[in-house]
Amino acid sequence: LFLLERTGSHNKLIQRAKDFIRANCTSDVSLERVSNQIGLSSYYLSKLFKKEEGINYRDFVTTVRMEKAYGLLCEGKMNVGEVAAAVGYGSVDHFTKNFKNSYGVNPRDIRRGMREKKHTP
């Protein structure tokens, strides 16, 4: 029973971290900030995240940011530089590289494709 309680509390901690990351992905979601927010050491949160989620912390943050970026690009209201800044990237080149690694296409292609769909009868 103790093991189940520990696992349950680990799941709750990871869920709190994930919720915080999703809510704040446009700003500082460094491992240190999130670990302080939920009351764990950054080392322990990193290990726990990998164990519970099967991916490392940084990859999860990147995934959350890329999902948000994809949505913003599909809306078509912002250019790529604005989207990059909106999801916490200081460099458009770094954002573009991560986006292309995540989706296999350039973010400009997503934005261009959505713009063309709006003009197609």
Number of C-alpha atoms within 10 A of each C-alpha: 6 7 8 9 10 11 13 12 12 17 16 12 19 18 13 15 21 19 12 15 22 16 12 15 21 19 13 12 19 15 19 15 13 21 19 13 12 14 11 14 13 16 12 11 23 18 12 18 23 15 12 13 12 10 12 15 20 14 11 18 17 18 15 19 24 25 15 18 24 17 13 20 25 17 12 17 12 14 14 21 17 15 24 26 16 18 21 18 18 12 11 15 12 12 25 20 14 18 22 14 12 14 13 10 13 17 26 14 11 18 21 14 14 15 16 10 9 9 7 6 4
